[in-house]
Amino acid sequence: MAISLNSLIRSDTPRPPIITEHGGPGIGKTTLAAEFPSPVFIQTEDGLDSVTVDAFPLAKSFSDVMEALGALYTEDHQFKTVVIDSLDWLEPLVWAETCRRHQWASIEAPGYGKGYIEAQSVWREYLDGVTALRDDKGMCIVQIAHSEIKRFENPETEPYDRFEIKLQKRSAALIAEYSDVILFMNRQVSTTQSDVGFNKKVARAISTGQVLIYSQERPAFIAKNRHGMPDAIPFSKGQGYAALAPYFPALPQPASTQAA
């Protein structure tokens, strides 16, 4: 194909986002994902007791996950959102598939981190699958993950701890690269100093119970967005998607948002 300035194109049509949610257990990640338009869940862990949604049978292998993505791509349906619940339970399936292809006893077997490097090819197959659903079928992608506290080696400061996506570091970096939005969910916490005697004070954490959806990275956690979202959005059950929808013009807007 000949390339010239005459072949330039400009696309101003918004696409549905690829979203990754992470946070601690019971914070509301699955509840929020279930509020997205017409969702269907691909389960890699059994955690849908608290919500009523359409879901594929529990995936027990990487091929199960890819078959579910393939069904959504090739068959007629009315689903508008696919939810992967969760990435950190998908990761062992990715490792098992990598080991099967290379006939390794474990992902650590080849040594020197080679197993995790090879696993990136399998991860990319999955990411190509969800990206095709977004690009060709107009589906929103919501990936759920747990958080864990990891040491962050910042070259500009002393190392510090922060909440990151609970994946092997190469996998976490790849997921972050492919995600348009990374949302961190956590309860709002403040600290106060308490006098314990002998001229000593200790810091005590106080939570209001309010869950916040963070969309901008801070030293304490990883987050990002490309949609002009505010730093933090209050989350309440039944209103989470309504609070996020105005920032995603490619997605259906709740009636209350349209009226406003």
N, C-alpha and C positions, 0 to 999 in steps of 0.2 A: 504494500500500500504506500502510495506516494504521500509524503507529509509536507504541507506548506501552510502558510498563514491562512489560506482559504479554507483549511480544514478545522480551524478553531471553532469550538462550540462553547456556549455558556449555558449552564444549567442553574436555574433558580428555583427548581422544584424541590421542596423539602422532602427528605426521606424519613421513614420511621427510625427511631434511634436504636442502637444496641446498648443496653443498659446493664451494668453490673451493680447489684446491691450487696453490701456486706455489713456485718454487725454481729453482736453477740447473740446467744441463744434466747429465743422468746422475745426478741425486740420488735417483731412485726414484719420481718422481711417477706415471709410467705403471704401474710395478710395483704400487704401492699401490692405484691405481684398479682394476687388474685383479683384486685380491683381494676387492673388494666383491661382494655376492651376485649371481650370474647376470648379469654385465655384458654390455652390447653397446656397442660404440664407434662414435661418429660421428667420422670422421677428417677433419680439415682440413689435417693434415700427415701425411706418411708416416713414422711412428715406432713401428710395432708389431713390429719385428723381434725384440725381446727377449721378447715375451710371446705366448702363444697364446690368442686370444679371438675371439669373434664380432664382426664389424665390417662396417659398410656400406662400399661402395666409396668411395674418396677423394673428398670433396666438392670440386667445382671452382667452385661458385657458391653464393650464399646460398640459392637455391631448392632446391639439392640437400640442404642442411642441413634446411630446413623440410620437405621431402618425407620425409626420414628420421624426423623428429619426428612427422610426420603418420602414417606407417606404424605407428609404435609406439603411437600413440593409437587408430587405427581397426582395426588387425588383431590377431588373437589371437596371443599369444606367452607365453613363460614367463620373459622377462627381468625382473629386479627392479631393475637399475641401468642408467642410460644415462650414458655417459662421453663428454664432448666434449673432443677432443684435437686442437688446443688453441685457447684463446680468442684468443691473439695471432695465430694464423693464420686464425681466423675473422674477425678485424677487417678485413683487406683485402677479404674477400668482402662484408662489410657495407658498406664504402665503395664497392665496385664497384656494389652494388645501389642505393645511394643516388644515385650518379652516373647510373646507367641511368634511374632514375625522373625525375631532374631534367634529364637530357641535359647533364650537366657533363662536361668533359674530364678533370677530376680532383677529388678531394675538397677541394683547396685553391682551385679555380677561383672559387667565389663570393666569396672573401675574407672577412676579419674573423671567421674561425672559423665562418661560417655552415654550411659543409659538415659539420663535426663536430656542430653542433647538430642538423641535419637527420638525421644518422646515428643519433641517439638513438631516433628513431621506429622505425627498422629493428631496432636492438638490442632494443627493447621487444617487437617481434613475436617474436623469438627467445626472449626471456625469458618471454613469455606462453606460448610453446609448451612450454618445459621445466617451467614452473610448472603447466600443465595436466596434464602427465604425472605430476607429484608429487601434485597435489590429487585428480585424477580416477582415475588408474591406480595410485596408491600406489608409484610408482617413486622410488628415490633418484637424485639428480642429482649427478654429480661432474664439475666443470669443471677442466681442467688448463690452467695458464698458466706461462709462464716469468717469472722475476723480472728486474728491472733496478734499478740504483741510481739514485735520483732525489733531487734537492734538495728537502727538505721545509721549507716556510716556516711554522714554528710561531709563532703570534702571541705565545706566552708565553716563548719563548727565542730565541736566535740560530738562524738556519737551520742545518740539518744534513742529512747524507746518510742515506738508509735504503733498504732493499729494498722495492720496490712491485711490483704486478702490471704486466707489460709491455704496457700498453694506453695509448691516448691518455687524458688525465686525465679527460675527461667519461665515457668508456666505463668506465674503471677505477672511478670513483665509482658508476656505475650497477650494475656487477657486484657491488661491495661491498654496495650497498644491498639487492640481491635475495638475497644469500647469507646463509644461516643460520650458516655456518661458513666461515672462511677459515683455511687451514692453510699455514704457511710451513715448508718443509723445508730444512734446512741441516746441514752437518757441525759437530759440536761443536769449537769452537776456543778456545784459551787463548793468552795472550801472555806472553812472558818478555823481560826486559831483557838485552841482550848488550853487553859492554864492547868497543868497537872502538878503544880507545886515545885518547890526548889528552883524557882525562876526558870522553869522549863515550860515550853508550849509545844503542842503537837497539832498538826493539821488534820482536820476531820472533814470528810466529804459529805455533802448534803445534796440529795437528789429531790427535785421537784416532782419527779415522776413523768414529766413531759418528755416524749420522744421527739427528737429532732432529726431531720433528714439533711445531712450536710452534703454540699455539692462542690465545695472549693477546698483544695488541699490546705491543711494546716500542719504544723510540726507534729501534732498528736495523731494524725491519721492521713491516709491516702484517699483522695476524692478528686473528681474533675468533671467538667462539663463544657460543652461547646454551644450552649443554648442561652447564655445570658441569665442563668438562674441565680437567685440570691444565695448568699453563703449558707443559710440554714432555713429550713421550712418546717414548721410544726407539723407533726403527724398525729392524726387521730383516725381510728378505725372507721372505715366507710367514707372518709374524706381525703385519703392520701392521694389517690389518682386525680381527684378534682383539683388538688393543690398543685400538682405537677403538670397537668395537661396543657395549661396556657403556654408553657415553654416548648411544647412539641406540636407545632402546627400541622404536621403530617398525620397526627392521630386524631380520632374522634374526640370532640369536646363535650364535656358534660353539659346538660341543659342549663344548669345554673351559670356556667361559664359563658355559654352562648348568649344568654339573656343579658349578662353584664356587658 
